[in-house]
Amino acid sequence: MEKIYKPKEVKEMLQISQQTIINWEKSGKLVAKRLPSGRRYFLQSQIDSLLNIDNKKERSEEHTSEL
């Protein structure tokens, strides 16, 4: 199962303000999912995409560097 993050965790991880998260949501740069309770959360894949992290590429590079 994919890791999920609360807005506060994303804020701390990326060292950005709560307002930046809200702005990114409004612009579509970051899309919040919602729990049945209405609370927002973000998927690890969205964070990776935002940071231009391609896990497959990184794994490939790690494997190549081990050779």
C-alpha positions, 0 to 999 in steps of 0.5 A: 500500500502506498504511503499517505501523508497529512498536510502537516507532514507534507509541509514539514517534509518539503519545508513549505508553508500551509498556504503554499500547500493550499496554493498548490492544491488550487493550481492543481500542482498537488491534489489532495485526496479525502478520507470519509471524514473529509480530512485531506491527505496526499499520496507518496506518488504525488510527492515524488511527482512534485519533486520529479522523483522517478523511483524506477530511474533511481533504482536503476541508477543504484543498481548500475552504481553497484556494478 
